[in-house]
Amino acid sequence: MSEFKFKQIAKKVDDLCSETFKILSSSTDHEMDVFARDFEVFIHEYQHKT
């Protein structure tokens, strides 16, 4: 992967993290628990795809 492509992807990830933080900071504990569980499932599935 070229350095340019890597930097593009890193910027997108950074933007997504910023947006996610904004959303979660105004969420209830239950909503955050659901998000965390769903995110763990997503990461687990992604790791087994590659």
Sequence and secondary structure as in RCSB ss.txt:
>XXXX:A:sequence
MSEFKFKQIAKKVDDLCSETFKILSSSTDHEMDVFARDFEVFIHEYQHKT
>XXXX:A:secstr
  HHHHHHHHHHHHHHHHHHHHHHHTS HHHHHHHHHHHHHHHHHHHHH 
